[in-house]
């Protein structure tokens, strides 16, 4: 085996450093080289080459260089003076041929494309093949292709040929091909070990040519040829973890993009369609390096490769010196994560998208787009708090009032609504809209959001005076929203619901009719008018209204649950049970459709693993209390469906169908494990079993989950009264009455306790007030209708 001489080892070390584009280190080595071998022509050439390459060191493309013209002219003069006789026999550098390529770079800097092409024409193909530095030869063909495009934009095929030849020389460097022998005297193995081709780094010119090749083949429509070249580049760079990571990232991203846009399941082929030019890089007996059987498998694989390459060395330095590089990195991250979402999300790979988006946040800084993308995915996956945090970043970056209103909406939809933050953001949005003179319709949404925040805060407050004040403020905000947009039924409906909760039934009825006049098919208004009719004890009219509404919305679960309660109130027990059966069938169909749309990945890491603990009613209450340690990912839709299941459960409870009650509770538990009504109804079951200790524990759990749960107070006070603890029962009922003055059962129970304590005057007042409230009580609470923007 031939060995390298001392000079050739120095040459090989210099070639390695030039391939790595480590020009600072190369300059130091060159000084040592000149000390040992004198200021020969090789040294002069390499000095000129390093200076030329440094002109490109800070640019991202071939035509973004601005430099001193005198410097370029001086370098051009030095390189022009190199002759073919200056090649040295023992030197690994072909000084003359390589100087021509560097000279082409100088002409390219000056946009003298004709001179660049003339130099290339003067070089024979044999002289190019004899150059031991394949990357420099690749640069030559890349420059030729660029110049051809600049001189004649219609000559696309010749430019593609040049770019493909540049790729061939790049591949020889990456794959260390046997074609890359340095001479008949020096073995390929010895050169490979000395030049260490695994740490190459390509020039901006070559990188630009790769981009141009991808673009031209895409425009030409030669998709299969492009896919094959990109696959070969990925295969060649599979062991690259340093030098060629930009090539690997480019190839993987563009392969994913091309497959996504131009390939379908029917025309997908896993095999590489090679031409003779690339045959040396593909062994027909060797399996393709990427083991995949379907289109989606390959797209997922190449996107993950692209992401890995992007994340290998993230640029986190925020100093102005790195502004350009940082901008380039952000642009790549933008494109790559956009492609990931476009490719994977429609196919149901949500958790895979999430695993990619999470690490991307280190790229965002003040990059609005990725934060917005992240928030949307968090919303879809049910992670509301993470979505709010991401939207807060979006709002911090650009201060868009519509984003502020979106954050407010999300705060209102939490399990425990953050009303104060929602109101604050809505007021900020309104102020900005007033300052910037937004349209009245947009300002109406801000007032509506403020009113909603006040109304939700009133629902959860335990102070009677504060509750009254907040309701007045909510009604005022809804009024202003309606003044600004008289064609929107939402402010009127919200006002009607607020009046209904305050038991001002006549005013509420008038308002809901206005809302239905604006939109006769407005579903929340149809819910409310049915409940208002039941509050007037007009059950037959309410049933007619619900039946008509179900003709328009046959899949609405709340309408079905209202219907079965009305039928039970009318004495139609069998009809009520039949409606409950329809409800069961409908929810099963909806769940089946949801699961079919979710693909193979679990989209909601909720609490299904806990539901098996609650299947039967004989479970211990200690086990059930563990549910309070679970923070489920509930959404508005799941909470609405939970309410519907619980309303149906109450119908079964009144019909003594206890097993069906348990089924309903388990369904509700899987959707919203922290719903206080689940504990209340299960407590009722324990009471029917004469298990008063278990019932007492469950009612306490309900109040721990929601201190405003009036039914829990109602049933808990009964147990306390039966157990002889009338004083505690009275305190509990007095506090409840202060919180919710519209609960007739609370006032009636308080009257019973006072009657037992021989306080007949106050007891009579409580009974009278309870009778007055019962006359306007709907069949199910008005709060069953969700307040949602």
Buried (B, 14 or more C-beta within 10 A) or exposed (E): EEEBEEBBEBBBBBBBBBBBBBBEBBBEBBEEBBEEBEEBBBBBBBBBBBBBBBBBEEBBEBEEBEBEEEBBEEBBEBBEEBEEEBBBEEBBBBBBBBBBBBBBBBBBBBEBBEBBBEBBEEBEEEBBEBBBBBBBBBBBBBBBBBBBBBEEEEEBEBBBBBBBBBBBBBBBBBBBBEBBEBEEEBBBEBBBEBBBBBBBBBBBBBBBBBBBBBEBBBEEEBBBBBBBBBBBBBBBBBEBBEBBBBBBBBBBBBBBBBBBEBBEEEEBEBEBBBEEEBEBBBEEEEEBEBEBEEBBEBBBBBBBBBBBBBBEEBEEEEEEEEEEEBEEBBEBBBBBBBBBBEBBBEBBBBBBBBEBBEEBBEBBBEBBBBBBBBBBBBBBBBBBBBBBBBBBBBBEBEEBBBBBBBBBBBBBBBBEBBBEBBBBBBBBBBEBBEEEEBEEEBBBBBBBBBBBBBBBBBBBBEEEEEBBBBBBBBBBBBBBBBEBBEEBBBBBBBBBBBBBBBBBBEBBBEBBBBBBEBBEEBBBBBBBBBBBBBBBBEBEBBBBBBEEBBEEBEEBBBBBBBBBBBBBBBEBEEBBBEBBEBBBEBBEEBBEEEEEEEBEBEBBEBBEEBBEBBEEBEEEBEEBBEBEEEEBBBBBBBBBBBBBBBBBBBBBBBBEBBEBBBBBBBBBBBBBBBBBBBBBBBBBBBBBEEBBEBBBBBBBBBBBBBBBBBBBBBBBBBBBBEEEBBEBBBBBBBEBBBBBBBBBBBBBBBBBBBBEEEBEEEBEBBBEBBEEBBEBBBBBBBEBBBBBB
